[in-house]
Amino acid sequence: MRAVLQRVSSASVTVNGRTIGQINQGFVILLGVTHSDTTTEADWLANKIAGLRLFEDDADKMNLELADVGGSVLVVSQFTLYGDARKGKRPSFTAAARPEHAEPLVDYFCDQLRQAGLTVATGQFGTMMQVTIHNDGPVTLMLEKEANHD
């Protein structure tokens, strides 16, 4: 499971000209799922994100979590995070999970963030979305939890 996380001052997602998700201060999480991902990877990633200290304290140090600043999360599913452009000019997306596997995991991931006490807005799975991101900093992280194959 892969996530590109951006700290934002505000963000929104629009489908067919209608805003379906919107936050002020917080994180936008572009989330990709691969075939081997399970709830184990989703749990790890949600826990990691809920505890990340990416907001400045009074000493301008990144010591505060989302909950400390009253921040929210906007989660947007994005299969293109598993695009492979090493060969040719057109990326291959074969590493991205099929919708019937990915969508329940994206929903589960969002539920785990909510259970951690966070306010979560979402995009709409499987649709063309316009995402407006006002990156704050800018602060952007790539997070990944690969499935254990033990």
N, CA, C and O atoms as a GROMACS GRO file, in nm:
protein
  600
    1MET      N    1   0.086  -0.116   0.000
    1MET     CA    2   0.000   0.000   0.000
    1MET      C    3   0.091   0.122   0.000
    1MET      O    4   0.185   0.131   0.078
    2ARG      N    5   0.060   0.215  -0.087
    2ARG     CA    6   0.140   0.337  -0.102
    2ARG      C    7   0.053   0.459  -0.076
    2ARG      O    8  -0.065   0.464  -0.111
    3ALA      N    9   0.117   0.558  -0.013
    3ALA     CA   10   0.048   0.685   0.010
    3ALA      C   11   0.144   0.799  -0.018
    3ALA      O   12   0.258   0.798   0.028
    4VAL      N   13   0.096   0.896  -0.092
    4VAL     CA   14   0.164   1.024  -0.102
    4VAL      C   15   0.084   1.117  -0.012
    4VAL      O   16  -0.034   1.142  -0.035
    5LEU      N   17   0.151   1.168   0.090
    5LEU     CA   18   0.086   1.252   0.190
    5LEU      C   19   0.135   1.395   0.173
    5LEU      O   20   0.256   1.419   0.168
    6GLN      N   21   0.043   1.488   0.166
    6GLN     CA   22   0.079   1.629   0.158
    6GLN      C   23   0.011   1.703   0.272
    6GLN      O   24  -0.109   1.690   0.294
    7ARG      N   25   0.091   1.780   0.346
    7ARG     CA   26   0.034   1.868   0.447
    7ARG      C   27  -0.028   1.986   0.374
    7ARG      O   28   0.036   2.048   0.288
    8VAL      N   29  -0.153   2.018   0.408
    8VAL     CA   30  -0.224   2.121   0.334
    8VAL      C   31  -0.286   2.224   0.428
    8VAL      O   32  -0.314   2.197   0.545
    9SER      N   33  -0.306   2.344   0.373
    9SER     CA   34  -0.384   2.445   0.443
    9SER      C   35  -0.532   2.428   0.410
    9SER      O   36  -0.619   2.466   0.488
   10SER      N   37  -0.559   2.370   0.291
   10SER     CA   38  -0.695   2.334   0.251
   10SER      C   39  -0.686   2.245   0.128
   10SER      O   40  -0.585   2.244   0.057
   11ALA      N   41  -0.794   2.170   0.104
   11ALA     CA   42  -0.798   2.082  -0.013
   11ALA      C   43  -0.944   2.043  -0.038
   11ALA      O   44  -1.027   2.045   0.052
   12SER      N   45  -0.970   2.008  -0.163
   12SER     CA   46  -1.105   1.961  -0.198
   12SER      C   47  -1.096   1.867  -0.316
   12SER      O   48  -0.998   1.866  -0.390
   13VAL      N   49  -1.201   1.788  -0.332
   13VAL     CA   50  -1.213   1.698  -0.446
   13VAL      C   51  -1.351   1.719  -0.507
   13VAL      O   52  -1.452   1.727  -0.438
   14THR      N   53  -1.351   1.729  -0.641
   14THR     CA   54  -1.472   1.758  -0.716
   14THR      C   55  -1.495   1.648  -0.819
   14THR      O   56  -1.401   1.603  -0.884
   15VAL      N   57  -1.621   1.607  -0.833
   15VAL     CA   58  -1.662   1.510  -0.935
   15VAL      C   59  -1.779   1.572  -1.011
   15VAL      O   60  -1.878   1.612  -0.951
   16ASN      N   61  -1.765   1.579  -1.143
   16ASN     CA   62  -1.871   1.635  -1.228
   16ASN      C   63  -1.916   1.774  -1.181
   16ASN      O   64  -2.035   1.804  -1.179
   17GLY      N   65  -1.819   1.857  -1.143
   17GLY     CA   66  -1.849   1.994  -1.103
   17GLY      C   67  -1.905   2.009  -0.962
   17GLY      O   68  -1.940   2.120  -0.922
   18ARG      N   69  -1.914   1.899  -0.887
   18ARG     CA   70  -1.970   1.905  -0.751
   18ARG      C   71  -1.864   1.866  -0.650
   18ARG      O   72  -1.801   1.760  -0.662
   19THR      N   73  -1.843   1.951  -0.549
   19THR     CA   74  -1.747   1.921  -0.444
   19THR      C   75  -1.802   1.811  -0.356
   19THR      O   76  -1.911   1.824  -0.299
   20ILE      N   77  -1.727   1.700  -0.344
   20ILE     CA   78  -1.774   1.586  -0.265
   20ILE      C   79  -1.693   1.566  -0.138
   20ILE      O   80  -1.736   1.494  -0.048
   21GLY      N   81  -1.576   1.629  -0.130
   21GLY     CA   82  -1.492   1.620  -0.010
   21GLY      C   83  -1.410   1.746   0.004
   21GLY      O   84  -1.359   1.798  -0.095
   22GLN      N   85  -1.398   1.795   0.127
   22GLN     CA   86  -1.327   1.921   0.148
   22GLN      C   87  -1.274   1.924   0.290
   22GLN      O   88  -1.342   1.883   0.384
   23ILE      N   89  -1.150   1.974   0.306
   23ILE     CA   90  -1.092   1.993   0.439
   23ILE      C   91  -1.020   2.126   0.444
   23ILE      O   92  -0.989   2.186   0.341
   24ASN      N   93  -0.996   2.172   0.566
   24ASN     CA   94  -0.906   2.284   0.587
   24ASN      C   95  -0.771   2.224   0.624
   24ASN      O   96  -0.725   2.133   0.556
   25GLN      N   97  -0.706   2.272   0.727
   25GLN     CA   98  -0.574   2.224   0.764
   25GLN      C   99  -0.574   2.072   0.784
   25GLN      O  100  -0.664   2.017   0.846
   26GLY      N  101  -0.472   2.007   0.732
   26GLY     CA  102  -0.460   1.864   0.751
   26GLY      C  103  -0.372   1.799   0.648
   26GLY      O  104  -0.274   1.857   0.602
   27PHE      N  105  -0.409   1.675   0.611
   27PHE     CA  106  -0.335   1.596   0.514
   27PHE      C  107  -0.424   1.557   0.397
   27PHE      O  108  -0.541   1.522   0.416
   28VAL      N  109  -0.369   1.565   0.276
   28VAL     CA  110  -0.427   1.496   0.162
   28VAL      C  111  -0.346   1.369   0.147
   28VAL      O  112  -0.223   1.372   0.145
   29ILE      N  113  -0.418   1.257   0.135
   29ILE     CA  114  -0.352   1.128   0.116
   29ILE      C  115  -0.398   1.070  -0.016
   29ILE      O  116  -0.515   1.036  -0.032
   30LEU      N  117  -0.304   1.061  -0.110
   30LEU     CA  118  -0.328   0.992  -0.236
   30LEU      C  119  -0.289   0.847  -0.208
   30LEU      O  120  -0.174   0.819  -0.177
   31LEU      N  121  -0.385   0.755  -0.221
   31LEU     CA  122  -0.366   0.618  -0.173
   31LEU      C  123  -0.374   0.517  -0.285
   31LEU      O  124  -0.471   0.513  -0.361
   32GLY      N  125  -0.271   0.434  -0.296
   32GLY     CA  126  -0.268   0.326  -0.395
   32GLY      C  127  -0.263   0.191  -0.328
   32GLY      O  128  -0.201   0.174  -0.223
   33VAL      N  129  -0.331   0.094  -0.389
   33VAL     CA  130  -0.338  -0.042  -0.335
   33VAL      C  131  -0.285  -0.139  -0.441
   33VAL      O  132  -0.315  -0.125  -0.560
   34THR      N  133  -0.204  -0.236  -0.397
   34THR     CA  134  -0.156  -0.340  -0.486
   34THR      C  135  -0.221  -0.474  -0.449
   34THR      O  136  -0.290  -0.485  -0.348
   35HIS      N  137  -0.197  -0.575  -0.531
   35HIS     CA  138  -0.265  -0.704  -0.519
   35HIS      C  139  -0.248  -0.773  -0.384
   35HIS      O  140  -0.343  -0.834  -0.334
   36SER      N  141  -0.130  -0.763  -0.326
   36SER     CA  142  -0.101  -0.837  -0.203
   36SER      C  143  -0.141  -0.762  -0.077
   36SER      O  144  -0.125  -0.815   0.033
   37ASP      N  145  -0.192  -0.641  -0.088
   37ASP     CA  146  -0.229  -0.563   0.029
   37ASP      C  147  -0.350  -0.622   0.101
   37ASP      O  148  -0.442  -0.675   0.039
   38THR      N  149  -0.345  -0.611   0.233
   38THR     CA  150  -0.453  -0.660   0.320
   38THR      C  151  -0.482  -0.553   0.425
   38THR      O  152  -0.426  -0.444   0.422
   39THR      N  153  -0.569  -0.587   0.518
   39THR     CA  154  -0.597  -0.493   0.627
   39THR      C  155  -0.474  -0.470   0.714
   39THR      O  156  -0.465  -0.368   0.781
   40THR      N  157  -0.379  -0.562   0.713
   40THR     CA  158  -0.255  -0.543   0.789
   40THR      C  159  -0.180  -0.419   0.741
   40THR      O  160  -0.136  -0.337   0.822
   41GLU      N  161  -0.167  -0.404   0.610
   41GLU     CA  162  -0.098  -0.288   0.554
   41GLU      C  163  -0.178  -0.161   0.579
   41GLU      O  164  -0.122  -0.056   0.610
   42ALA      N  165  -0.310  -0.171   0.566
   42ALA     CA  166  -0.396  -0.054   0.590
   42ALA      C  167  -0.388  -0.009   0.736
   42ALA      O  168  -0.382   0.111   0.763
   43ASP      N  169  -0.387  -0.104   0.829
   43ASP     CA  170  -0.375  -0.071   0.971
   43ASP      C  171  -0.243   0.001   0.999
   43ASP      O  172  -0.241   0.105   1.066
   44TRP      N  173  -0.134  -0.054   0.947
   44TRP     CA  174  -0.002   0.006   0.969
   44TRP      C  175   0.002   0.148   0.916
   44TRP      O  176   0.048   0.239   0.985
   45LEU      N  177  -0.047   0.168   0.794
   45LEU     CA  178  -0.042   0.299   0.731
   45LEU      C  179  -0.130   0.400   0.804
   45LEU      O  180  -0.089   0.513   0.825
   46ALA      N  181  -0.250   0.360   0.841
   46ALA     CA  182  -0.340   0.451   0.913
   46ALA      C  183  -0.279   0.491   1.048
   46ALA      O  184  -0.284   0.608   1.087
   47ASN      N  185  -0.222   0.394   1.118
   47ASN     CA  186  -0.159   0.423   1.246
   47ASN      C  187  -0.039   0.517   1.229
   47ASN      O  188  -0.021   0.610   1.308
   48LYS      N  189   0.040   0.491   1.128
   48LYS     CA  190   0.157   0.576   1.102
   48LYS      C  191   0.113   0.720   1.074
   48LYS      O  192   0.170   0.814   1.130
   49ILE      N  193   0.014   0.736   0.988
   49ILE     CA  194  -0.030   0.870   0.949
   49ILE      C  195  -0.094   0.943   1.066
   49ILE      O  196  -0.070   1.062   1.086
   50ALA      N  197  -0.174   0.873   1.145
   50ALA     CA  198  -0.240   0.938   1.259
   50ALA      C  199  -0.139   0.992   1.360
   50ALA      O  200  -0.167   1.088   1.430
   51GLY      N  201  -0.022   0.930   1.366
   51GLY     CA  202   0.078   0.972   1.463
   51GLY      C  203   0.190   1.059   1.409
   51GLY      O  204   0.277   1.101   1.485
   52LEU      N  205   0.189   1.086   1.280
   52LEU     CA  206   0.297   1.167   1.222
   52LEU      C  207   0.296   1.308   1.280
   52LEU      O  208   0.191   1.373   1.290
   53ARG      N  209   0.412   1.354   1.316
   53ARG     CA  210   0.426   1.489   1.371
   53ARG      C  211   0.483   1.580   1.262
   53ARG      O  212   0.604   1.592   1.245
   54LEU      N  213   0.393   1.642   1.188
   54LEU     CA  214   0.432   1.725   1.074
   54LEU      C  215   0.386   1.870   1.085
   54LEU      O  216   0.395   1.946   0.989
   55PHE      N  217   0.336   1.907   1.203
   55PHE     CA  218   0.291   2.045   1.223
   55PHE      C  219   0.381   2.111   1.327
   55PHE      O  220   0.424   2.048   1.424
   56GLU      N  221   0.409   2.240   1.305
   56GLU     CA  222   0.502   2.312   1.391
   56GLU      C  223   0.441   2.346   1.526
   56GLU      O  224   0.323   2.380   1.538
   57ASP      N  225   0.526   2.336   1.628
   57ASP     CA  226   0.489   2.382   1.761
   57ASP      C  227   0.532   2.528   1.776
   57ASP      O  228   0.569   2.592   1.678
   58ASP      N  229   0.527   2.580   1.897
   58ASP     CA  230   0.562   2.720   1.922
   58ASP      C  231   0.709   2.750   1.892
   58ASP      O  232   0.745   2.866   1.872
   59ALA      N  233   0.793   2.648   1.889
   59ALA     CA  234   0.935   2.666   1.859
   59ALA      C  235   0.965   2.638   1.711
   59ALA      O  236   1.082   2.623   1.673
   60ASP      N  237   0.861   2.630   1.628
   60ASP     CA  238   0.875   2.603   1.485
   60ASP      C  239   0.938   2.468   1.455
   60ASP      O  240   1.004   2.452   1.352
   61LYS      N  241   0.920   2.371   1.543
   61LYS     CA  242   0.965   2.234   1.522
   61LYS      C  243   0.844   2.149   1.486
   61LYS      O  244   0.735   2.169   1.539
   62MET      N  245   0.862   2.053   1.394
   62MET     CA  246   0.754   1.962   1.358
   62MET      C  247   0.734   1.863   1.472
   62MET      O  248   0.791   1.754   1.471
   63ASN      N  249   0.653   1.901   1.569
   63ASN     CA  250   0.628   1.818   1.687
   63ASN      C  251   0.482   1.788   1.710
   63ASN      O  252   0.448   1.718   1.805
   64LEU      N  253   0.392   1.840   1.625
   64LEU     CA  254   0.250   1.824   1.649
   64LEU      C  255   0.185   1.732   1.547
   64LEU      O  256   0.217   1.735   1.428
   65GLU      N  257   0.092   1.648   1.596
   65GLU     CA  258   0.015   1.556   1.513
   65GLU      C  259  -0.112   1.626   1.463
   65GLU      O  260  -0.146   1.736   1.506
   66LEU      N  261  -0.180   1.558   1.372
   66LEU     CA  262  -0.308   1.609   1.322
   66LEU      C  263  -0.404   1.644   1.435
   66LEU      O  264  -0.462   1.752   1.436
   67ALA      N  265  -0.420   1.552   1.529
   67ALA     CA  266  -0.514   1.574   1.640
   67ALA      C  267  -0.476   1.697   1.722
   67ALA      O  268  -0.564   1.766   1.773
   68ASP      N  269  -0.346   1.724   1.734
   68ASP     CA  270  -0.300   1.839   1.813
   68ASP      C  271  -0.343   1.972   1.752
   68ASP      O  272  -0.361   2.070   1.824
   69VAL      N  273  -0.358   1.975   1.620
   69VAL     CA  274  -0.392   2.100   1.552
   69VAL      C  275  -0.535   2.102   1.501
   69VAL      O  276  -0.576   2.195   1.431
   70GLY      N  277  -0.613   1.999   1.536
   70GLY     CA  278  -0.752   1.992   1.489
   70GLY      C  279  -0.761   1.969   1.340
   70GLY      O  280  -0.857   2.013   1.276
   71GLY      N  281  -0.663   1.901   1.283
   71GLY     CA  282  -0.658   1.879   1.139
   71GLY      C  283  -0.747   1.764   1.093
   71GLY      O  284  -0.790   1.681   1.172
   72SER      N  285  -0.772   1.763   0.962
   72SER     CA  286  -0.854   1.661   0.898
   72SER      C  287  -0.774   1.593   0.788
   72SER      O  288  -0.662   1.631   0.758
   73VAL      N  289  -0.835   1.490   0.730
   73VAL     CA  290  -0.770   1.413   0.623
   73VAL      C  291  -0.865   1.405   0.504
   73VAL      O  292  -0.985   1.383   0.520
   74LEU      N  293  -0.808   1.423   0.384
   74LEU     CA  294  -0.881   1.398   0.260
   74LEU      C  295  -0.810   1.283   0.190
   74LEU      O  296  -0.695   1.295   0.150
   75VAL      N  297  -0.880   1.170   0.176
   75VAL     CA  298  -0.823   1.050   0.114
   75VAL      C  299  -0.877   1.037  -0.027
   75VAL      O  300  -0.998   1.038  -0.049
   76VAL      N  301  -0.785   1.024  -0.123
   76VAL     CA  302  -0.821   1.009  -0.263
   76VAL      C  303  -0.753   0.883  -0.316
   76VAL      O  304  -0.630   0.875  -0.319
   77SER      N  305  -0.832   0.785  -0.358
   77SER     CA  306  -0.774   0.663  -0.414
   77SER      C  307  -0.706   0.697  -0.546
   77SER      O  308  -0.758   0.776  -0.626
   78GLN      N  309  -0.590   0.635  -0.569
   78GLN     CA  310  -0.514   0.668  -0.689
   78GLN      C  311  -0.432   0.548  -0.734
   78GLN      O  312  -0.320   0.526  -0.688
   79PHE      N  313  -0.490   0.470  -0.827
   79PHE     CA  314  -0.422   0.350  -0.876
   79PHE      C  315  -0.294   0.383  -0.949
   79PHE      O  316  -0.206   0.297  -0.960
   80THR      N  317  -0.279   0.506  -0.999
   80THR     CA  318  -0.160   0.542  -1.075
   80THR      C  319  -0.034   0.543  -0.988
   80THR      O  320   0.077   0.550  -1.041
   81LEU      N  321  -0.048   0.537  -0.855
   81LEU     CA  322   0.070   0.527  -0.770
   81LEU      C  323   0.145   0.397  -0.793
   81LEU      O  324   0.262   0.384  -0.756
   82TYR      N  325   0.078   0.300  -0.853
   82TYR     CA  326   0.143   0.173  -0.888
   82TYR      C  327   0.176   0.166  -1.037
   82TYR      O  328   0.194   0.057  -1.091
   83GLY      N  329   0.183   0.280  -1.102
   83GLY     CA  330   0.225   0.284  -1.241
   83GLY      C  331   0.373   0.254  -1.254
   83GLY      O  332   0.453   0.299  -1.172
   84ASP      N  333   0.410   0.180  -1.357
   84ASP     CA  334   0.549   0.146  -1.383
   84ASP      C  335   0.586   0.201  -1.521
   84ASP      O  336   0.537   0.153  -1.623
   85ALA      N  337   0.672   0.302  -1.522
   85ALA     CA  338   0.711   0.367  -1.647
   85ALA      C  339   0.857   0.338  -1.682
   85ALA      O  340   0.920   0.416  -1.755
   86ARG      N  341   0.911   0.228  -1.632
   86ARG     CA  342   1.052   0.197  -1.661
   86ARG      C  343   1.074   0.161  -1.807
   86ARG      O  344   1.181   0.188  -1.861
   87LYS      N  345   0.974   0.101  -1.871
   87LYS     CA  346   0.987   0.063  -2.012
   87LYS      C  347   0.888   0.144  -2.095
   87LYS      O  348   0.776   0.169  -2.052
   88GLY      N  349   0.931   0.182  -2.212
   88GLY     CA  350   0.841   0.247  -2.306
   88GLY      C  351   0.793   0.384  -2.261
   88GLY      O  352   0.849   0.443  -2.168
   89LYS      N  353   0.690   0.432  -2.327
   89LYS     CA  354   0.636   0.565  -2.302
   89LYS      C  355   0.502   0.562  -2.229
   89LYS      O  356   0.458   0.663  -2.175
   90ARG      N  357   0.437   0.446  -2.226
   90ARG     CA  358   0.307   0.434  -2.160
   90ARG      C  359   0.324   0.349  -2.034
   90ARG      O  360   0.367   0.234  -2.043
   91PRO      N  361   0.289   0.405  -1.918
   91PRO     CA  362   0.304   0.327  -1.795
   91PRO      C  363   0.215   0.203  -1.794
   91PRO      O  364   0.107   0.201  -1.853
   92SER      N  365   0.264   0.102  -1.725
   92SER     CA  366   0.185  -0.019  -1.699
   92SER      C  367   0.127  -0.007  -1.559
   92SER      O  368   0.194   0.037  -1.466
   93PHE      N  369   0.001  -0.045  -1.545
   93PHE     CA  370  -0.064  -0.038  -1.415
   93PHE      C  371  -0.100  -0.176  -1.362
   93PHE      O  372  -0.191  -0.191  -1.281
   94THR      N  373  -0.027  -0.278  -1.407
   94THR     CA  374  -0.058  -0.415  -1.367
   94THR      C  375  -0.034  -0.439  -1.218
   94THR      O  376  -0.091  -0.533  -1.162
   95ALA      N  377   0.049  -0.358  -1.154
   95ALA     CA  378   0.073  -0.376  -1.011
   95ALA      C  379  -0.040  -0.318  -0.925
   95ALA      O  380  -0.047  -0.346  -0.805
   96ALA      N  381  -0.126  -0.238  -0.984
   96ALA     CA  382  -0.240  -0.181  -0.910
   96ALA      C  383  -0.346  -0.289  -0.891
   96ALA      O  384  -0.375  -0.367  -0.982
   97ALA      N  385  -0.403  -0.291  -0.772
   97ALA     CA  386  -0.507  -0.390  -0.742
   97ALA      C  387  -0.633  -0.361  -0.823
   97ALA      O  388  -0.663  -0.246  -0.855
   98ARG      N  389  -0.707  -0.466  -0.855
   98ARG     CA  390  -0.837  -0.452  -0.922
   98ARG      C  391  -0.934  -0.380  -0.827
   98ARG      O  392  -0.919  -0.390  -0.705
   99PRO      N  393  -1.031  -0.311  -0.882
   99PRO     CA  394  -1.125  -0.235  -0.797
   99PRO      C  395  -1.193  -0.318  -0.689
   99PRO      O  396  -1.213  -0.270  -0.578
  100GLU      N  397  -1.228  -0.442  -0.720
  100GLU     CA  398  -1.297  -0.525  -0.620
  100GLU      C  399  -1.209  -0.558  -0.500
  100GLU      O  400  -1.260  -0.593  -0.393
  101HIS      N  401  -1.077  -0.548  -0.516
  101HIS     CA  402  -0.984  -0.567  -0.405
  101HIS      C  403  -0.949  -0.434  -0.341
  101HIS      O  404  -0.942  -0.423  -0.218
  102ALA      N  405  -0.927  -0.332  -0.424
  102ALA     CA  406  -0.878  -0.203  -0.374
  102ALA      C  407  -0.984  -0.123  -0.299
  102ALA      O  408  -0.956  -0.069  -0.192
  103GLU      N  409  -1.105  -0.116  -0.353
  103GLU     CA  410  -1.206  -0.029  -0.292
  103GLU      C  411  -1.236  -0.065  -0.147
  103GLU      O  412  -1.241   0.025  -0.062
  104PRO      N  413  -1.257  -0.193  -0.114
  104PRO     CA  414  -1.281  -0.224   0.028
  104PRO      C  415  -1.163  -0.187   0.119
  104PRO      O  416  -1.183  -0.148   0.234
  105LEU      N  417  -1.040  -0.199   0.067
  105LEU     CA  418  -0.924  -0.162   0.148
  105LEU      C  419  -0.913  -0.012   0.168
  105LEU      O  420  -0.873   0.034   0.274
  106VAL      N  421  -0.947   0.064   0.065
  106VAL     CA  422  -0.949   0.211   0.080
  106VAL      C  423  -1.053   0.250   0.185
  106VAL      O  424  -1.026   0.333   0.271
  107ASP      N  425  -1.171   0.190   0.177
  107ASP     CA  426  -1.276   0.217   0.276
  107ASP      C  427  -1.230   0.178   0.417
  107ASP      O  428  -1.253   0.252   0.513
  108TYR      N  429  -1.167   0.063   0.428
  108TYR     CA  430  -1.117   0.016   0.557
  108TYR      C  431  -1.012   0.112   0.613
  108TYR      O  432  -1.016   0.146   0.731
  109PHE      N  433  -0.920   0.156   0.528
  109PHE     CA  434  -0.817   0.252   0.568
  109PHE      C  435  -0.882   0.379   0.623
  109PHE      O  436  -0.840   0.429   0.728
  110CYS      N  437  -0.982   0.431   0.554
  110CYS     CA  438  -1.052   0.552   0.600
  110CYS      C  439  -1.119   0.526   0.735
  110CYS      O  440  -1.116   0.612   0.823
  111ASP      N  441  -1.179   0.409   0.752
  111ASP     CA  442  -1.242   0.374   0.880
  111ASP      C  443  -1.139   0.369   0.992
  111ASP      O  444  -1.168   0.409   1.105
  112GLN      N  445  -1.020   0.319   0.962
  112GLN     CA  446  -0.915   0.313   1.065
  112GLN      C  447  -0.871   0.453   1.106
  112GLN      O  448  -0.846   0.477   1.224
  113LEU      N  449  -0.862   0.545   1.011
  113LEU     CA  450  -0.829   0.684   1.046
  113LEU      C  451  -0.939   0.744   1.134
  113LEU      O  452  -0.910   0.815   1.230
  114ARG      N  453  -1.064   0.714   1.100
  114ARG     CA  454  -1.176   0.765   1.182
  114ARG      C  455  -1.171   0.706   1.323
  114ARG      O  456  -1.195   0.777   1.421
  115GLN      N  457  -1.139   0.577   1.333
  115GLN     CA  458  -1.129   0.514   1.465
  115GLN      C  459  -1.015   0.573   1.548
  115GLN      O  460  -1.016   0.566   1.671
  116ALA      N  461  -0.917   0.633   1.480
  116ALA     CA  462  -0.807   0.701   1.549
  116ALA      C  463  -0.849   0.842   1.592
  116ALA      O  464  -0.769   0.917   1.648
  117GLY      N  465  -0.976   0.878   1.565
  117GLY     CA  466  -1.028   1.007   1.609
  117GLY      C  467  -1.017   1.119   1.508
  117GLY      O  468  -1.041   1.235   1.541
  118LEU      N  469  -0.980   1.085   1.383
  118LEU     CA  470  -0.962   1.188   1.281
  118LEU      C  471  -1.089   1.208   1.199
  118LEU      O  472  -1.167   1.115   1.179
  119THR      N  473  -1.107   1.330   1.153
  119THR     CA  474  -1.215   1.361   1.060
  119THR      C  475  -1.163   1.331   0.920
  119THR      O  476  -1.057   1.380   0.880
  120VAL      N  477  -1.238   1.251   0.844
  120VAL     CA  478  -1.192   1.203   0.713
  120VAL      C  479  -1.295   1.238   0.606
  120VAL      O  480  -1.412   1.203   0.618
  121ALA      N  481  -1.249   1.306   0.502
  121ALA     CA  482  -1.328   1.328   0.380
  121ALA      C  483  -1.265   1.240   0.272
  121ALA      O  484  -1.148   1.202   0.283
  122THR      N  485  -1.343   1.209   0.170
  122THR     CA  486  -1.290   1.120   0.066
  122THR      C  487  -1.329   1.169  -0.073
  122THR      O  488  -1.419   1.251  -0.091
  123GLY      N  489  -1.258   1.114  -0.170
  123GLY     CA  490  -1.297   1.127  -0.309
  123GLY      C  491  -1.401   1.020  -0.338
  123GLY      O  492  -1.462   0.965  -0.247
  124GLN      N  493  -1.420   0.991  -0.465
  124GLN     CA  494  -1.516   0.888  -0.507
  124GLN      C  495  -1.440   0.784  -0.587
  124GLN      O  496  -1.387   0.814  -0.694
  125PHE      N  497  -1.435   0.664  -0.536
  125PHE     CA  498  -1.356   0.557  -0.597
  125PHE      C  499  -1.399   0.535  -0.742
  125PHE      O  500  -1.518   0.531  -0.774
  126GLY      N  501  -1.300   0.520  -0.830
  126GLY     CA  502  -1.325   0.482  -0.968
  126GLY      C  503  -1.380   0.591  -1.059
  126GLY      O  504  -1.425   0.562  -1.170
  127THR      N  505  -1.377   0.716  -1.014
  127THR     CA  506  -1.427   0.825  -1.099
  127THR      C  507  -1.314   0.921  -1.131
  127THR      O  508  -1.210   0.922  -1.066
  128MET      N  509  -1.336   1.001  -1.234
  128MET     CA  510  -1.244   1.111  -1.265
  128MET      C  511  -1.269   1.220  -1.162
  128MET      O  512  -1.382   1.267  -1.146
  129MET      N  513  -1.164   1.260  -1.094
  129MET     CA  514  -1.176   1.360  -0.988
  129MET      C  515  -1.081   1.476  -1.017
  129MET      O  516  -0.973   1.458  -1.073
  130GLN      N  517  -1.124   1.594  -0.979
  130GLN     CA  518  -1.036   1.710  -0.979
  130GLN      C  519  -1.004   1.738  -0.833
  130GLN      O  520  -1.094   1.760  -0.751
  131VAL      N  521  -0.875   1.737  -0.801
  131VAL     CA  522  -0.831   1.756  -0.663
  131VAL      C  523  -0.756   1.888  -0.654
  131VAL      O  524  -0.658   1.910  -0.725
  132THR      N  525  -0.803   1.974  -0.566
  132THR     CA  526  -0.737   2.101  -0.540
  132THR      C  527  -0.661   2.087  -0.409
  132THR      O  528  -0.718   2.057  -0.305
  133ILE      N  529  -0.530   2.109  -0.417
  133ILE     CA  530  -0.443   2.092  -0.301
  133ILE      C  531  -0.364   2.220  -0.279
  133ILE      O  532  -0.293   2.266  -0.368
  134HIS      N  533  -0.378   2.276  -0.161
  134HIS     CA  534  -0.297   2.391  -0.122
  134HIS      C  535  -0.191   2.340  -0.024
  134HIS      O  536  -0.208   2.343   0.097
  135ASN      N  537  -0.080   2.291  -0.084
  135ASN     CA  538   0.028   2.231  -0.007
  135ASN      C  539   0.087   2.335   0.086
  135ASN      O  540   0.116   2.447   0.045
  136ASP      N  541   0.104   2.298   0.212
  136ASP     CA  542   0.152   2.388   0.316
  136ASP      C  543   0.296   2.352   0.348
  136ASP      O  544   0.323   2.248   0.406
  137GLY      N  545   0.386   2.438   0.311
  137GLY     CA  546   0.528   2.416   0.342
  137GLY      C  547   0.619   2.443   0.223
  137GLY      O  548   0.690   2.543   0.225
  138PRO      N  549   0.620   2.362   0.123
  138PRO     CA  550   0.547   2.237   0.105
  138PRO      C  551   0.605   2.124   0.189
  138PRO      O  552   0.726   2.115   0.210
  139VAL      N  553   0.515   2.039   0.237
  139VAL     CA  554   0.553   1.918   0.309
  139VAL      C  555   0.485   1.802   0.238
  139VAL      O  556   0.362   1.794   0.234
  140THR      N  557   0.566   1.711   0.183
  140THR     CA  558   0.515   1.594   0.111
  140THR      C  559   0.599   1.473   0.149
  140THR      O  560   0.722   1.479   0.148
  141LEU      N  561   0.532   1.363   0.182
  141LEU     CA  562   0.599   1.237   0.215
  141LEU      C  563   0.543   1.124   0.130
  141LEU      O  564   0.426   1.125   0.093
  142MET      N  565   0.629   1.028   0.100
  142MET     CA  566   0.587   0.903   0.037
  142MET      C  567   0.597   0.796   0.144
  142MET      O  568   0.704   0.776   0.202
  143LEU      N  569   0.486   0.726   0.170
  143LEU     CA  570   0.483   0.620   0.270
  143LEU      C  571   0.443   0.491   0.201
  143LEU      O  572   0.357   0.490   0.114
  144GLU      N  573   0.507   0.382   0.242
  144GLU     CA  574   0.473   0.254   0.180
  144GLU      C  575   0.487   0.142   0.282
  144GLU      O  576   0.583   0.138   0.359
  145LYS      N  577   0.390   0.053   0.282
  145LYS     CA  578   0.395  -0.068   0.363
  145LYS      C  579   0.372  -0.185   0.269
  145LYS      O  580   0.262  -0.205   0.217
  146GLU      N  581   0.478  -0.262   0.248
  146GLU     CA  582   0.466  -0.379   0.162
  146GLU      C  583   0.419  -0.497   0.243
  146GLU      O  584   0.452  -0.510   0.361
  147ALA      N  585   0.340  -0.582   0.181
  147ALA     CA  586   0.289  -0.701   0.248
  147ALA      C  587   0.404  -0.794   0.280
  147ALA      O  588   0.496  -0.811   0.200
  148ASN      N  589   0.399  -0.854   0.399
  148ASN     CA  590   0.497  -0.956   0.437
  148ASN      C  591   0.464  -1.084   0.364
  148ASN      O  592   0.347  -1.123   0.357
  149HIS      N  593   0.562  -1.148   0.310
  149HIS     CA  594   0.540  -1.272   0.235
  149HIS      C  595   0.594  -1.392   0.310
  149HIS      O  596   0.646  -1.486   0.249
  150ASP      N  597   0.583  -1.389   0.444
  150ASP     CA  598   0.634  -1.499   0.527
  150ASP      C  599   0.543  -1.617   0.523
  150ASP      O  600   0.570  -1.719   0.587
   0.00000   0.00000   0.00000
